[in-house]
Amino acid sequence: MPVVSLLSETYFGSTIQQYFLFFAVLCLGAVVGRSLSFFYRRRLRRKVEATETEVDDIVVYALGRPVVLLGVVFGAVAGRRILSPVEPLESVLNASVEIPVIVAIAWIAVRLTDGFVETYLMRYVERTESKLDDELVPIVSRIANIAIVSVAGIVVLDSLGYDVVAVIASLGVAGVAVAFASRETMADIFGGAHILSTKPFLVDDIVDIEGTTGTVEEIGLRTTRIRDFDGRVVTLPNASIAKAEVRNISAEPTRRVKTFLGLSYDTTPAEMESAVELVVDTTNDVDGVDAERTGAWFWDYGDSAMRIRLEYHIEALDRWKEVRGAVNGEIQRAFADAGFDMAFPTRTVRVERSDGDEEPIRLGKVDDGG
């Protein structure tokens, strides 16, 4: 009969019955994989969560989703024995079996890596005081996953019959060209590695990098994000940071403040000595000032005042602006109570009268800015 003849004919080395049986086994493998996935999620996960060790939790997590693909793979391996294909179908079937196996293994390896990193490595670095390892762990995890996927890709190419050595060599040449074209990107990446290794600053530190001052929010592979005191996010390339002068304000034990106070030229030497002592005592009485490092000196003769140089250190870095404002306010109040006149810019103009004498006229608060 025509139907019997049709079914008994071979197509690429196998009959239609063999193909039907192959796809039936393949579907059965998919059903088994799906059932195992359901079993993993509902039953096995509850049991492993009750155990003390966390390794079984990681293994179950890693096999959770790839187990469906593994069921299809095992079904394809079993069904492959039913067929007797000829070339080129045999090569296609072999590749169709090997590639899912490679993908499934790589998938499991990636999930295992993520599981171990999140379970053990992340918990370890969270207990350390250093913030450097917090930045390195995601980078290490990402590099490990890229390495796994790259090896899997090479194995897939080999299973497809490509010359892996030639492919790697060509990728090496292409990599050199890409690296040359993206040398700025590579410079930023090496700059990020330099920052993470030398630790000039860490996340949450307040830094000043060539005029950009703010709090470090993120140290990435290519860029570093800083939120300035105006609330704006400034993104700086790591290559420029590696070459720049970086001031880590958070690393300072105190913040030094240098300022000048001007007294009028009517101030006597005794009053000047009293004013210097008053400046030191008043500054040290302000909460947040390091009293052991405060100093004041009669510094020089200015254009319109005799100037006192004041230097002090603020210990309370989290409120240094408040402390500085309090010091200025207390000094002004103390000078007013002691009767010291704070100088202001003045200019003396001599006007020649008609009789040949000169009469000095003193002008105060002169604005020379035009």
Order of alpha helices (4+ residues) and beta strands (2+ residues): alpha-beta-beta-alpha-alpha-alpha-alpha-alpha-alpha-alpha-alpha-alpha-beta-beta-beta-beta-alpha-beta-beta-alpha-beta-beta-alpha-beta-beta
